[in-house]
Each structure stands twice: as structure tokens, then as C-alpha cells.
């Protein structure tokens, strides 16, 4: 199994998600009330997904370098 290739794919997906989050975070500054709460939850969930992709990608790369 090619852990480096696999890890790079995770990191590419993490970067895509990070780019998707940028405009959502900007929208948070101009949103209030219930819309703010809903958007904040969405940003939080997507951020968790981003971090998980990033961590997994880094772990896979390290494992690939060890082989």
C-alpha cells in the first residue's frame, strides 16, 4: 500500500475543505441571530472534518516515510 500517495490525497482534500471554509468564515462577521448560530455550527463541523483529514494525511505520510 502506498501510504505517501494516500496521505497526499487526504491532504489535498483537507486543502479543498479549507478553501471552502474561507468564505463561510467571512460570512460569520456579517451574520446575526439564528443564522449566525446555524452558520457557526456548520463552520465548526467542517473545521473538525478539515482537522481530521489533515491529521490523517500527516499520519499516513509519516507511516509511508518509515517504510
C-alpha positions in Angstrom: 0.0 0.0 0.0 1.4 3.4 -0.9 0.9 5.4 2.3 2.5 8.6 0.9 0.1 8.7 -2.1 -2.8 8.0 0.2 -1.6 10.7 2.7 -1.2 13.3 -0.1 -4.8 12.6 -1.2 -6.0 13.3 2.3 -4.0 16.5 2.5 -5.5 17.6 -0.9 -9.0 17.0 0.3 -8.1 18.9 3.5 -6.9 21.9 1.4 -10.1 21.9 -0.6 -12.2 21.9 2.6 -10.1 24.8 4.0 -10.7 26.8 0.8 -14.5 26.1 1.1 -14.4 27.4 4.7 -12.8 30.8 3.9 -16.0 32.5 2.6 -18.1 30.9 5.3 -15.9 32.4 8.0 -16.2 35.8 6.3 -20.0 35.4 6.3 -19.9 34.9 10.0 -18.8 38.5 10.5 -21.9 39.9 8.9 -24.5 37.4 10.2 -26.5 37.5 13.4 -29.2 35.8 15.3 -30.3 32.3 14.4 -28.5 32.4 11.0 -25.3 33.1 13.0 -25.8 30.1 15.2 -26.6 27.8 12.2 -23.6 29.0 10.2 -21.3 28.7 13.3 -22.4 25.1 13.7 -21.7 24.4 10.0 -18.3 26.1 10.2 -17.4 24.2 13.3 -18.4 20.8 11.8 -16.5 21.5 8.6 -13.5 22.6 10.6 -13.5 19.3 12.5 -13.6 17.5 9.2 -10.7 19.5 7.9 -8.6 18.8 11.0 -9.3 15.1 10.8 -8.3 15.0 7.2 -5.1 16.9 7.9 -4.1 14.7 10.9 -4.8 11.5 9.0 -2.9 12.7 6.0 0.1 13.7 8.1 0.0 10.3 9.9 -0.1 8.4 6.6 2.8 10.4 5.2 4.9 9.6 8.3 4.0 6.0 8.1 5.0 6.0 4.4 8.3 7.6 5.2 9.0 4.9 7.8 8.7 2.1 5.3 
